[in-house]
């Protein structure tokens, strides 16, 4: 008796036409206290694609990313994703902000300095 196996035919899914994504940052500022101010009246509009943020250390790139990811609230201004204030955005910074050698529980508790 001979058995014959066939490979299922795969068809490509049609290209989904996604609506264009627009991020609008309007007059965003971040002030930590009376003396320390981060971003000041930052405005930018970005469409779909890839964007790189390049600037010197201390230029508040991380502050901007934290605000875009809704981790930090701006002191002033608005951030809109397709005309809405809330969006789902994943963000992984270069520095994870955990201590290098403690166990997970110690990192969560913040007991090691």
C-alpha positions as CSV (number, residue, x, y, z in Angstrom):
1,X,0.0,0.0,0.0
2,X,1.4,3.4,-1.0
3,X,0.5,6.6,0.9
4,X,0.9,10.0,-0.6
5,X,1.3,13.1,1.4
6,X,0.5,16.5,0.0
7,X,1.7,19.8,1.2
8,X,-1.2,22.3,1.8
9,X,-1.3,25.2,-0.5
10,X,-0.5,28.5,1.2
11,X,-2.1,31.6,-0.2
12,X,-0.8,35.1,0.7
13,X,-3.0,37.2,2.7
14,X,-4.1,40.4,0.9
15,X,-2.2,43.4,1.9
16,X,-4.1,45.1,4.6
17,X,-4.6,48.8,4.0
18,X,-4.0,50.3,7.4
19,X,-5.0,53.9,8.0
20,X,-2.0,56.2,8.3
21,X,-0.7,56.7,11.9
22,X,-0.1,60.3,12.9
23,X,1.5,61.3,16.2
24,X,1.1,65.0,17.0
25,X,3.1,66.5,19.9
26,X,1.8,70.0,20.6
27,X,3.6,72.5,22.8
28,X,4.7,69.8,25.3
29,X,6.7,70.9,28.3
30,X,8.0,69.1,31.4
31,X,8.9,71.0,34.6
32,X,10.2,69.0,37.5
33,X,10.3,71.8,40.0
34,X,10.9,75.6,40.0
35,X,14.6,75.2,39.0
36,X,14.5,72.1,36.8
37,X,12.8,72.2,33.5
38,X,12.9,69.4,30.9
39,X,11.3,69.8,27.6
40,X,10.0,73.3,26.8
41,X,7.3,74.0,24.2
42,X,8.2,71.0,22.0
43,X,6.1,70.5,18.9
44,X,6.4,67.7,16.3
45,X,4.1,65.9,13.9
46,X,5.1,62.4,12.7
47,X,3.5,60.0,10.2
48,X,4.0,56.3,9.8
49,X,7.6,55.0,9.4
50,X,10.8,54.9,11.4
51,X,12.1,57.8,13.4
52,X,15.4,58.2,15.2
53,X,16.0,60.6,18.1
54,X,19.5,61.9,18.1
55,X,20.7,64.6,20.4
56,X,23.3,65.1,23.2
57,X,23.0,63.6,26.6
58,X,20.6,65.5,28.8
59,X,18.5,66.7,25.9
60,X,15.4,64.9,27.4
61,X,15.0,62.2,24.8
62,X,14.1,59.8,27.6
63,X,11.6,62.2,29.1
64,X,9.9,62.6,25.7
65,X,9.8,58.8,25.2
66,X,8.4,58.3,28.7
67,X,5.7,60.9,27.9
68,X,4.8,59.2,24.6
69,X,4.5,55.9,26.4
70,X,2.2,57.6,29.0
71,X,4.6,56.7,31.8
72,X,5.2,60.4,32.6
73,X,2.6,63.1,32.2
74,X,3.7,66.4,30.5
75,X,3.4,69.5,32.6
76,X,1.8,71.3,29.6
77,X,0.8,70.5,26.0
78,X,-0.8,67.5,24.4
79,X,0.3,64.3,22.7
80,X,-2.2,62.9,20.2
81,X,-2.2,59.6,18.4
82,X,-4.6,59.8,15.4
83,X,-6.5,62.6,17.2
84,X,-6.8,60.7,20.5
85,X,-4.9,61.3,23.7
86,X,-4.5,57.6,24.7
87,X,-2.6,55.0,22.7
88,X,-1.0,51.6,23.3
89,X,2.7,52.0,23.0
90,X,5.5,49.7,24.1
91,X,8.7,51.3,25.3
92,X,11.9,49.6,26.3
93,X,14.7,52.0,27.4
94,X,18.4,51.4,27.1
95,X,18.7,51.4,30.9
96,X,16.3,49.1,32.6
97,X,16.5,51.0,35.9
98,X,17.0,47.9,38.1
99,X,19.9,47.2,40.4
100,X,22.5,44.9,38.9
101,X,22.8,42.0,41.4
102,X,19.8,41.6,43.7
103,X,17.1,39.1,43.2
104,X,13.7,39.9,41.7
105,X,12.0,40.6,45.0
106,X,14.7,43.0,46.0
107,X,14.4,44.9,42.7
108,X,10.7,45.2,43.2
109,X,11.0,46.4,46.7
110,X,13.9,48.8,45.8
111,X,15.8,47.8,49.0
112,X,19.3,47.8,47.5
113,X,21.0,51.0,46.8
